[in-house]
Amino acid sequence: MKNNNELNDSGRVIKGDCLEILASLPDESVDLVYVDPPFFTQKVQKLLNKENNLTTYEDIWKNKDEYCSWIRMLLIRLHNVLKETGAVYFHCDWRTTHWVRNLLDDVFSCRNFRNEIIWIYRRWSAASNALQRSHQTICFYSKSDRHKISNIFEDYSPMTNPDQNWQGRARDSHGRSIYKKDRDGNIEAYGKQKKGVPLRDVWDIPYLNPNAKERVGYPTQKPVELLERIIKISSEAGDTVLDPCCGSGTALVAAKLSGRKYIGIDISEPAISVTKQRLKNPTVSRSYVTSNGRESCSKWIYGDNDRKRAIFSVIRAKPVYRNKNLDGFLNLSFSNEVAGIKILDNTADIITSTEGFFNAIRKRNYKYGVVIKTNSFIQQNLFSEDLPVYTNILYIDGSEVERIEDKLLDFINPN
Ligand SMILES: C[S@@+](CC[C@H](N)C(=O)[O-])C[C@H]1O[C@@H](n2cnc3c(N)ncnc32)[C@H](O)[C@@H]1O
Protein backbone atom coordinates (compact mmCIF):
# COMPACT_ATOMS: atom_id res chain seq x y z
CA MET A 1 0.00 0.00 0.00
CA LYS A 2 1.14 3.59 -0.69
CA ASN A 3 2.85 5.63 2.00
CA ASN A 4 0.55 8.59 2.01
CA ASN A 5 -2.09 6.84 4.10
CA GLU A 6 -3.83 7.74 7.28
CA LEU A 7 -4.70 4.81 9.45
CA ASN A 8 -6.54 4.89 12.74
CA ASP A 9 -9.10 2.80 14.58
CA SER A 10 -12.08 3.87 12.62
CA GLY A 11 -10.76 4.49 9.17
CA ARG A 12 -8.22 4.96 6.41
CA VAL A 13 -7.80 7.62 3.77
CA ILE A 14 -5.54 6.48 0.95
CA LYS A 15 -4.07 8.47 -1.91
CA GLY A 16 -3.72 6.49 -5.12
CA ASP A 17 -5.39 4.92 -8.11
CA CYS A 18 -8.38 3.02 -6.80
CA LEU A 19 -7.78 0.03 -9.10
CA GLU A 20 -4.31 -0.47 -7.62
CA ILE A 21 -5.33 0.12 -4.02
CA LEU A 22 -8.38 -2.13 -4.27
CA ALA A 23 -6.20 -4.96 -5.56
CA SER A 24 -4.21 -4.74 -2.31
CA LEU A 25 -7.25 -4.88 0.03
CA PRO A 26 -8.24 -8.30 1.42
CA ASP A 27 -11.15 -10.07 -0.31
CA GLU A 28 -14.52 -9.93 1.42
CA SER A 29 -13.45 -7.30 3.94
CA VAL A 30 -15.97 -4.52 3.28
CA ASP A 31 -19.69 -4.31 4.15
CA LEU A 32 -20.83 -1.41 1.98
CA VAL A 33 -19.43 0.40 -1.06
CA TYR A 34 -20.52 3.82 -2.27
CA VAL A 35 -19.00 4.81 -5.63
CA ASP A 36 -19.27 8.32 -7.04
CA PRO A 37 -16.80 8.17 -9.94
CA PRO A 38 -16.22 10.77 -12.66
CA PHE A 39 -19.48 10.95 -14.66
CA PHE A 40 -18.04 11.07 -18.21
CA THR A 41 -18.65 14.84 -18.41
CA GLN A 42 -15.63 15.17 -20.72
CA LYS A 43 -14.52 18.24 -18.72
CA VAL A 44 -12.10 19.24 -16.05
CA GLN A 45 -14.37 19.69 -13.01
CA LYS A 46 -13.45 22.93 -11.21
CA LEU A 47 -14.63 24.83 -8.16
CA LEU A 48 -13.26 27.58 -5.93
CA ASN A 49 -12.99 26.53 -2.31
CA LYS A 50 -13.61 28.75 0.72
CA GLU A 51 -10.02 30.07 0.56
CA ASN A 52 -10.55 30.96 -3.14
CA ASN A 53 -8.21 28.20 -4.32
CA LEU A 54 -9.28 26.36 -7.43
CA THR A 55 -9.87 22.63 -6.85
CA THR A 56 -10.08 20.41 -9.93
CA TYR A 57 -10.27 16.84 -11.11
CA GLU A 58 -10.17 15.54 -14.63
CA ASP A 59 -13.09 13.71 -16.21
CA ILE A 60 -11.94 13.40 -19.82
CA TRP A 61 -11.98 10.05 -21.66
CA LYS A 62 -11.01 8.94 -25.16
CA ASN A 63 -14.43 7.42 -25.73
CA LYS A 64 -17.24 5.35 -24.21
CA ASP A 65 -15.20 2.12 -24.50
CA GLU A 66 -12.35 3.49 -22.44
CA TYR A 67 -14.78 4.71 -19.74
CA CYS A 68 -16.76 1.46 -19.66
CA SER A 69 -13.71 -0.77 -19.44
CA TRP A 70 -12.45 1.30 -16.49
CA ILE A 71 -15.82 1.02 -14.74
CA ARG A 72 -15.95 -2.74 -15.43
CA MET A 73 -12.51 -3.20 -13.87
CA LEU A 74 -13.54 -1.08 -10.89
CA LEU A 75 -16.70 -3.15 -10.37
CA ILE A 76 -14.77 -6.42 -10.50
CA ARG A 77 -12.36 -5.19 -7.81
CA LEU A 78 -15.25 -3.92 -5.69
CA HIS A 79 -17.04 -7.25 -6.02
CA ASN A 80 -13.93 -8.98 -4.68
CA VAL A 81 -13.54 -6.80 -1.60
CA LEU A 82 -17.23 -6.89 -0.68
CA LYS A 83 -18.48 -9.43 1.85
CA GLU A 84 -21.18 -11.85 0.68
CA THR A 85 -23.65 -9.89 2.83
CA GLY A 86 -22.54 -6.54 1.35
CA ALA A 87 -23.95 -4.09 -1.18
CA VAL A 88 -22.82 -1.44 -3.63
CA TYR A 89 -24.44 1.92 -4.35
CA PHE A 90 -23.19 3.32 -7.65
CA HIS A 91 -23.81 7.02 -8.31
CA CYS A 92 -24.16 8.22 -11.92
CA ASP A 93 -26.29 10.49 -14.07
CA TRP A 94 -28.07 10.62 -17.46
CA ARG A 95 -24.76 10.37 -19.32
CA THR A 96 -23.89 6.88 -18.10
CA THR A 97 -26.80 5.31 -16.18
CA HIS A 98 -27.63 2.94 -19.04
CA TRP A 99 -24.01 1.77 -19.45
CA VAL A 100 -23.48 1.38 -15.71
CA ARG A 101 -26.65 -0.69 -15.24
CA ASN A 102 -25.44 -3.11 -17.91
CA LEU A 103 -22.02 -3.43 -16.33
CA LEU A 104 -23.51 -3.92 -12.86
CA ASP A 105 -25.82 -6.61 -14.24
CA ASP A 106 -22.76 -8.39 -15.67
CA VAL A 107 -20.51 -8.14 -12.64
CA PHE A 108 -23.02 -8.30 -9.77
CA SER A 109 -25.74 -10.21 -11.72
CA CYS A 110 -29.22 -8.89 -12.52
CA ARG A 111 -30.50 -11.19 -9.77
CA ASN A 112 -28.84 -8.91 -7.24
CA PHE A 113 -30.33 -5.68 -8.55
CA ARG A 114 -32.20 -3.98 -5.68
CA ASN A 115 -33.14 -0.44 -6.70
CA GLU A 116 -32.49 2.34 -9.10
CA ILE A 117 -32.65 5.24 -6.66
CA ILE A 118 -33.55 8.60 -8.14
CA TRP A 119 -32.07 11.48 -6.18
CA ILE A 120 -34.10 14.57 -7.05
CA TYR A 121 -33.18 18.11 -6.16
CA ARG A 122 -34.05 21.61 -7.27
CA ARG A 123 -31.07 23.19 -8.89
CA TRP A 124 -31.42 25.42 -11.89
CA SER A 125 -28.85 25.13 -14.61
CA ALA A 126 -28.60 27.22 -17.76
CA ALA A 127 -31.47 26.79 -20.21
CA SER A 128 -30.80 24.22 -22.93
CA ASN A 129 -32.78 22.45 -25.60
CA ALA A 130 -33.78 19.70 -23.17
CA LEU A 131 -35.94 19.64 -20.06
CA GLN A 132 -34.32 20.85 -16.85
CA ARG A 133 -32.21 17.98 -15.48
CA SER A 134 -32.89 17.68 -11.78
CA HIS A 135 -32.01 14.15 -10.76
CA GLN A 136 -29.12 11.73 -10.54
CA THR A 137 -29.28 7.96 -10.26
CA ILE A 138 -27.84 5.64 -7.63
CA CYS A 139 -27.84 1.96 -8.66
CA PHE A 140 -28.14 -0.32 -5.65
CA TYR A 141 -26.98 -3.96 -6.03
CA SER A 142 -26.24 -6.52 -3.35
CA LYS A 143 -23.50 -9.11 -3.63
CA SER A 144 -25.97 -11.92 -2.84
CA ASP A 145 -29.46 -12.40 -1.44
CA ARG A 146 -27.91 -12.41 2.05
CA HIS A 147 -27.78 -8.60 2.16
CA LYS A 148 -30.24 -7.24 4.75
CA ILE A 149 -31.60 -3.71 4.58
CA SER A 150 -32.96 -1.66 7.47
CA ASN A 151 -36.30 -0.19 6.58
CA ILE A 152 -36.73 3.54 6.90
CA PHE A 153 -40.21 5.01 7.00
CA GLU A 154 -41.52 8.24 5.52
CA ASP A 155 -44.61 10.21 6.44
CA TYR A 156 -47.86 9.41 4.67
CA SER A 157 -48.64 11.69 1.75
CA PRO A 158 -50.87 14.62 2.74
CA MET A 159 -53.68 13.03 0.69
CA THR A 160 -53.64 9.86 2.80
CA ASN A 161 -56.00 9.62 5.72
CA PRO A 162 -53.80 7.81 8.27
CA ASP A 163 -56.89 6.86 10.22
CA GLN A 164 -57.77 4.43 7.40
CA ASN A 165 -54.31 2.90 7.56
CA TRP A 166 -54.91 1.96 11.15
CA GLN A 167 -57.86 -0.22 10.17
CA GLY A 168 -57.35 -3.96 9.76
CA ARG A 169 -57.42 -5.52 6.28
CA ALA A 170 -58.70 -8.86 5.04
CA ARG A 171 -59.41 -10.45 1.63
CA ASP A 172 -62.91 -11.08 0.30
CA SER A 173 -63.85 -14.27 -1.58
CA HIS A 174 -62.44 -12.72 -4.80
CA GLY A 175 -59.09 -11.93 -3.19
CA ARG A 176 -59.79 -8.19 -3.03
CA SER A 177 -58.52 -6.19 -0.06
CA ILE A 178 -61.34 -5.11 2.27
CA TYR A 179 -61.52 -3.66 5.80
CA LYS A 180 -61.64 -6.36 8.48
CA LYS A 181 -64.90 -6.40 10.42
CA ASP A 182 -65.75 -7.88 13.80
CA ARG A 183 -68.74 -10.15 14.44
CA ASP A 184 -71.06 -7.15 14.75
CA GLY A 185 -69.95 -5.77 11.39
CA ASN A 186 -67.81 -2.95 12.85
CA ILE A 187 -64.51 -2.17 11.16
CA GLU A 188 -61.61 -3.32 13.33
CA ALA A 189 -59.11 -0.59 14.09
CA TYR A 190 -55.68 -1.30 15.58
CA GLY A 191 -55.55 1.80 17.73
CA LYS A 192 -51.77 1.66 17.39
CA GLN A 193 -49.69 4.14 15.49
CA LYS A 194 -48.02 3.04 12.28
CA LYS A 195 -44.49 4.07 11.47
CA GLY A 196 -45.43 5.61 8.12
CA VAL A 197 -44.80 4.21 4.67
CA PRO A 198 -41.59 2.39 3.73
CA LEU A 199 -39.09 4.72 2.04
CA ARG A 200 -39.56 5.00 -1.73
CA ASP A 201 -36.78 4.87 -4.30
CA VAL A 202 -37.21 8.57 -5.14
CA TRP A 203 -35.31 10.73 -2.67
CA ASP A 204 -35.86 14.45 -2.37
CA ILE A 205 -32.70 15.73 -0.69
CA PRO A 206 -31.58 19.30 -1.43
CA TYR A 207 -28.28 19.89 -3.20
CA LEU A 208 -25.82 21.69 -0.93
CA ASN A 209 -26.59 25.38 -0.90
CA PRO A 210 -23.65 27.79 -1.33
CA ASN A 211 -23.61 28.66 2.37
CA ALA A 212 -24.04 25.15 3.78
CA LYS A 213 -21.65 24.57 6.68
CA GLU A 214 -20.49 21.23 5.29
CA ARG A 215 -19.62 22.66 1.86
CA VAL A 216 -15.86 22.57 1.31
CA GLY A 217 -15.78 23.77 -2.28
CA TYR A 218 -14.88 20.42 -3.82
CA PRO A 219 -16.36 20.02 -7.31
CA THR A 220 -19.40 17.65 -7.38
CA GLN A 221 -19.43 17.36 -3.57
CA LYS A 222 -22.52 15.40 -2.45
CA PRO A 223 -24.61 16.13 0.67
CA VAL A 224 -23.81 14.14 3.83
CA GLU A 225 -27.56 13.56 4.35
CA LEU A 226 -27.66 11.52 1.14
CA LEU A 227 -24.82 9.29 2.31
CA GLU A 228 -26.22 8.99 5.84
CA ARG A 229 -29.37 7.52 4.34
CA ILE A 230 -27.51 4.93 2.27
CA ILE A 231 -25.35 3.96 5.24
CA LYS A 232 -28.38 3.63 7.50
CA ILE A 233 -30.22 1.37 5.03
CA SER A 234 -27.36 -0.96 4.13
CA SER A 235 -24.98 -1.19 7.09
CA GLU A 236 -24.85 -1.52 10.85
CA ALA A 237 -22.77 0.15 13.55
CA GLY A 238 -19.16 -1.04 13.33
CA ASP A 239 -19.42 -2.10 9.65
CA THR A 240 -16.86 -0.91 7.10
CA VAL A 241 -17.88 1.53 4.37
CA LEU A 242 -15.61 1.92 1.33
CA ASP A 243 -15.57 4.84 -1.13
CA PRO A 244 -12.99 4.23 -3.89
CA CYS A 245 -13.36 7.75 -5.44
CA CYS A 246 -13.96 9.65 -2.22
CA GLY A 247 -13.39 13.23 -3.47
CA SER A 248 -13.93 15.49 -0.48
CA GLY A 249 -14.78 12.49 1.71
CA THR A 250 -18.56 12.91 2.06
CA ALA A 251 -19.19 9.17 2.46
CA LEU A 252 -16.46 8.91 5.08
CA VAL A 253 -17.86 11.84 7.05
CA ALA A 254 -21.30 10.19 7.01
CA ALA A 255 -19.76 6.85 8.01
CA LYS A 256 -17.89 8.42 10.92
CA LEU A 257 -20.99 10.29 12.12
CA SER A 258 -22.95 7.01 11.94
CA GLY A 259 -20.43 4.95 13.92
CA ARG A 260 -19.11 2.97 10.92
CA LYS A 261 -15.50 2.30 9.92
CA TYR A 262 -14.41 3.76 6.60
CA ILE A 263 -11.89 3.40 3.80
CA GLY A 264 -11.56 6.28 1.35
CA ILE A 265 -9.39 6.30 -1.78
CA ASP A 266 -8.76 9.13 -4.21
CA ILE A 267 -6.14 9.73 -6.86
CA SER A 268 -5.94 13.47 -6.21
CA GLU A 269 -3.85 15.08 -3.47
CA PRO A 270 -6.27 18.00 -2.84
CA ALA A 271 -9.12 15.47 -2.40
CA ILE A 272 -7.12 13.54 0.20
CA SER A 273 -6.12 16.66 2.05
CA VAL A 274 -9.65 18.08 2.23
CA THR A 275 -11.01 14.67 3.30
CA LYS A 276 -8.53 14.41 6.16
CA GLN A 277 -9.38 17.93 7.21
CA ARG A 278 -13.14 17.21 7.15
CA LEU A 279 -12.76 14.03 9.17
CA LYS A 280 -11.19 15.98 12.04
CA ASN A 281 -14.47 17.78 12.55
CA PRO A 282 -17.20 15.91 10.67
CA THR A 283 -20.17 18.19 10.04
CA VAL A 284 -23.57 17.78 8.44
CA SER A 285 -25.86 20.60 7.34
CA ARG A 286 -29.39 19.41 8.15
CA SER A 287 -31.91 20.50 5.58
CA TYR A 288 -35.47 21.40 6.50
CA VAL A 289 -36.79 19.39 3.55
CA THR A 290 -35.00 16.16 4.51
CA SER A 291 -36.07 16.36 8.14
CA ASN A 292 -39.68 17.41 7.57
CA GLY A 293 -40.59 16.53 3.97
CA ARG A 294 -41.23 18.85 1.05
CA GLU A 295 -44.94 19.20 1.92
CA SER A 296 -44.17 20.68 5.29
CA CYS A 297 -42.48 23.60 3.53
CA SER A 298 -45.94 25.06 3.01
CA LYS A 299 -45.93 25.67 6.76
CA TRP A 300 -42.71 27.61 6.33
CA ILE A 301 -44.30 29.58 3.49
CA TYR A 302 -47.60 30.32 5.18
CA GLY A 303 -46.53 30.05 8.82
CA ASP A 304 -49.45 28.71 10.82
CA ASN A 305 -51.80 30.75 8.70
CA ASP A 306 -54.23 28.13 7.42
CA ARG A 307 -56.60 30.83 6.25
CA LYS A 308 -53.95 32.22 3.93
CA ARG A 309 -53.15 28.75 2.61
CA ALA A 310 -56.84 28.04 1.94
CA ILE A 311 -57.40 31.34 0.14
CA PHE A 312 -54.36 30.83 -2.05
CA SER A 313 -55.44 27.36 -3.07
CA VAL A 314 -58.96 28.59 -3.97
CA ILE A 315 -57.78 31.47 -6.13
CA ARG A 316 -54.72 29.58 -7.44
CA ALA A 317 -52.40 32.43 -6.52
CA LYS A 318 -48.68 31.92 -6.17
CA PRO A 319 -47.23 32.75 -2.75
CA VAL A 320 -44.36 35.20 -2.34
CA TYR A 321 -42.01 34.23 0.48
CA ARG A 322 -40.49 36.31 3.24
CA ASN A 323 -42.09 39.58 2.19
CA LYS A 324 -44.19 41.31 4.79
CA ASN A 325 -45.78 43.67 2.28
CA LEU A 326 -46.86 41.18 -0.37
CA ASP A 327 -48.39 37.72 0.16
CA GLY A 328 -48.47 36.56 -3.45
CA PHE A 329 -49.65 37.23 -6.95
CA LEU A 330 -52.28 36.01 -9.35
CA ASN A 331 -51.88 35.56 -13.11
CA LEU A 332 -55.12 37.07 -14.45
CA SER A 333 -57.01 34.94 -16.96
CA PHE A 334 -58.63 37.95 -18.68
CA SER A 335 -55.38 39.74 -19.53
CA ASN A 336 -51.68 39.03 -19.41
CA GLU A 337 -51.35 41.25 -16.34
CA VAL A 338 -50.52 40.19 -12.82
CA ALA A 339 -52.35 41.27 -9.65
CA GLY A 340 -50.55 41.40 -6.32
CA ILE A 341 -52.36 39.83 -3.36
CA LYS A 342 -52.37 40.96 0.26
CA ILE A 343 -54.34 39.21 2.97
CA LEU A 344 -55.36 41.31 5.95
CA ASP A 345 -55.93 39.54 9.20
CA ASN A 346 -56.67 40.82 12.67
CA THR A 347 -53.04 41.56 13.38
CA ALA A 348 -52.73 43.98 10.48
CA ASP A 349 -52.50 47.71 10.77
CA ILE A 350 -54.59 48.75 7.81
CA ILE A 351 -52.83 52.01 6.90
CA THR A 352 -49.26 50.73 6.99
CA SER A 353 -50.14 47.31 5.49
CA THR A 354 -51.88 48.81 2.49
CA GLU A 355 -49.22 51.44 1.97
CA GLY A 356 -46.50 48.74 2.06
CA PHE A 357 -48.57 46.64 -0.36
CA PHE A 358 -49.04 49.59 -2.73
CA ASN A 359 -45.27 50.18 -2.82
CA ALA A 360 -44.56 46.47 -3.32
CA ILE A 361 -46.82 46.16 -6.37
CA ARG A 362 -45.53 49.43 -7.82
CA LYS A 363 -41.92 48.18 -7.56
CA ARG A 364 -42.86 45.01 -9.41
CA ASN A 365 -44.92 46.78 -12.05
CA TYR A 366 -48.07 44.83 -11.16
CA LYS A 367 -50.98 46.73 -12.62
CA TYR A 368 -53.46 45.83 -9.85
CA GLY A 369 -53.56 44.76 -6.28
CA VAL A 370 -56.24 42.92 -4.36
CA VAL A 371 -56.50 43.19 -0.60
CA ILE A 372 -58.44 40.30 0.90
CA LYS A 373 -60.07 41.04 4.22
CA THR A 374 -60.41 37.88 6.28
CA ASN A 375 -63.26 37.29 8.73
CA SER A 376 -61.18 38.15 11.74
CA PHE A 377 -60.23 41.42 10.13
CA ILE A 378 -63.84 42.29 9.34
CA GLN A 379 -64.68 41.64 12.99
CA GLN A 380 -62.67 44.73 13.83
CA ASN A 381 -65.82 46.68 12.91
CA LEU A 382 -64.13 48.81 10.33
CA PHE A 383 -66.32 50.66 7.88
CA SER A 384 -65.34 50.66 4.23
CA GLU A 385 -64.61 54.38 4.40
CA ASP A 386 -61.80 53.60 6.88
CA LEU A 387 -59.91 51.74 4.15
CA PRO A 388 -57.18 53.76 2.44
CA VAL A 389 -58.03 54.41 -1.21
CA TYR A 390 -55.68 53.57 -4.06
CA THR A 391 -56.95 53.64 -7.61
CA ASN A 392 -55.39 50.29 -8.51
CA ILE A 393 -56.20 48.39 -5.29
CA LEU A 394 -59.44 46.49 -4.83
CA TYR A 395 -60.69 45.34 -1.41
CA ILE A 396 -62.72 42.17 -1.18
CA ASP A 397 -63.97 40.04 1.68
CA GLY A 398 -62.59 36.56 2.30
CA SER A 399 -66.03 35.12 1.47
CA GLU A 400 -65.80 36.57 -2.04
CA VAL A 401 -62.46 35.13 -3.09
CA GLU A 402 -63.93 32.61 -5.52
CA ARG A 403 -65.15 35.57 -7.58
CA ILE A 404 -61.91 37.51 -7.36
CA GLU A 405 -61.47 37.93 -11.11
CA ASP A 406 -65.11 39.05 -11.69
CA LYS A 407 -64.76 41.56 -8.88
CA LEU A 408 -61.53 42.85 -10.36
CA LEU A 409 -63.14 43.20 -13.82
CA ASP A 410 -66.00 45.19 -12.27
CA PHE A 411 -63.47 47.34 -10.47
CA ILE A 412 -61.50 48.03 -13.65
CA ASN A 413 -64.61 48.66 -15.80
CA PRO A 414 -67.18 50.08 -13.37
CA ASN A 415 -69.80 50.55 -16.09
C1 LIG B 1 -17.52 12.74 -8.44
S1 LIG B 1 -16.00 12.97 -7.56
C2 LIG B 1 -16.40 12.37 -5.95
C3 LIG B 1 -17.09 13.41 -5.10
C4 LIG B 1 -17.37 12.93 -3.70
N1 LIG B 1 -18.41 11.95 -3.64
C5 LIG B 1 -17.72 14.11 -2.78
O1 LIG B 1 -18.84 14.15 -2.23
O2 LIG B 1 -16.88 14.97 -2.62
C6 LIG B 1 -15.01 11.76 -8.28
C7 LIG B 1 -13.63 11.59 -7.67
O3 LIG B 1 -12.99 10.48 -8.30
C8 LIG B 1 -11.59 10.71 -8.22
N2 LIG B 1 -10.89 9.78 -9.15
C9 LIG B 1 -10.85 9.84 -10.49
N3 LIG B 1 -10.13 8.82 -10.98
C10 LIG B 1 -9.71 8.08 -9.91
C11 LIG B 1 -8.93 6.90 -9.76
N4 LIG B 1 -8.43 6.26 -10.80
N5 LIG B 1 -8.72 6.44 -8.51
C12 LIG B 1 -9.24 7.10 -7.43
N6 LIG B 1 -9.96 8.22 -7.51
C13 LIG B 1 -10.22 8.70 -8.74
C14 LIG B 1 -11.46 12.17 -8.57
O4 LIG B 1 -10.23 12.70 -8.11
C15 LIG B 1 -12.68 12.77 -7.85
O5 LIG B 1 -12.33 13.25 -6.59
The ligand as an SDF file (V2000), in Angstrom:
LIG
                    3D

 27 29  0  0  0  0  0  0  0  0999 V2000
  -17.5210   12.7420   -8.4370 C   0  0  0  0  0  0  0  0  0  0  0  0
  -15.9950   12.9720   -7.5560 S   0  0  0  0  0  0  0  0  0  0  0  0
  -16.3970   12.3720   -5.9520 C   0  0  0  0  0  0  0  0  0  0  0  0
  -17.0890   13.4080   -5.1040 C   0  0  0  0  0  0  0  0  0  0  0  0
  -17.3720   12.9260   -3.7000 C   0  0  0  0  0  0  0  0  0  0  0  0
  -18.4100   11.9550   -3.6370 N   0  0  0  0  0  0  0  0  0  0  0  0
  -17.7150   14.1060   -2.7830 C   0  0  0  0  0  0  0  0  0  0  0  0
  -18.8430   14.1450   -2.2260 O   0  0  0  0  0  0  0  0  0  0  0  0
  -16.8840   14.9730   -2.6210 O   0  0  0  0  0  0  0  0  0  0  0  0
  -15.0090   11.7610   -8.2830 C   0  0  0  0  0  0  0  0  0  0  0  0
  -13.6310   11.5920   -7.6700 C   0  0  0  0  0  0  0  0  0  0  0  0
  -12.9890   10.4830   -8.3030 O   0  0  0  0  0  0  0  0  0  0  0  0
  -11.5870   10.7060   -8.2170 C   0  0  0  0  0  0  0  0  0  0  0  0
  -10.8940    9.7790   -9.1540 N   0  0  0  0  0  0  0  0  0  0  0  0
  -10.8460    9.8400  -10.4890 C   0  0  0  0  0  0  0  0  0  0  0  0
  -10.1290    8.8180  -10.9840 N   0  0  0  0  0  0  0  0  0  0  0  0
   -9.7140    8.0840   -9.9090 C   0  0  0  0  0  0  0  0  0  0  0  0
   -8.9290    6.9050   -9.7600 C   0  0  0  0  0  0  0  0  0  0  0  0
   -8.4330    6.2560  -10.7990 N   0  0  0  0  0  0  0  0  0  0  0  0
   -8.7200    6.4380   -8.5130 N   0  0  0  0  0  0  0  0  0  0  0  0
   -9.2380    7.1030   -7.4290 C   0  0  0  0  0  0  0  0  0  0  0  0
   -9.9580    8.2230   -7.5100 N   0  0  0  0  0  0  0  0  0  0  0  0
  -10.2180    8.7050   -8.7420 C   0  0  0  0  0  0  0  0  0  0  0  0
  -11.4590   12.1730   -8.5670 C   0  0  0  0  0  0  0  0  0  0  0  0
  -10.2300   12.7000   -8.1060 O   0  0  0  0  0  0  0  0  0  0  0  0
  -12.6840   12.7680   -7.8480 C   0  0  0  0  0  0  0  0  0  0  0  0
  -12.3310   13.2510   -6.5900 O   0  0  0  0  0  0  0  0  0  0  0  0
  1  2  1  0
  2  3  1  0
  2 10  1  0
  3  4  1  0
  4  5  1  0
  5  6  1  0
  5  7  1  0
  7  8  2  0
  7  9  1  0
 10 11  1  0
 11 12  1  0
 11 26  1  0
 12 13  1  0
 13 14  1  0
 13 24  1  0
 14 15  1  0
 14 23  1  0
 15 16  2  0
 16 17  1  0
 17 18  1  0
 17 23  2  0
 18 19  1  0
 18 20  2  0
 20 21  1  0
 21 22  2  0
 22 23  1  0
 24 25  1  0
 24 26  1  0
 26 27  1  0
M  CHG  2   2   1   9  -1
M  END
$$$$
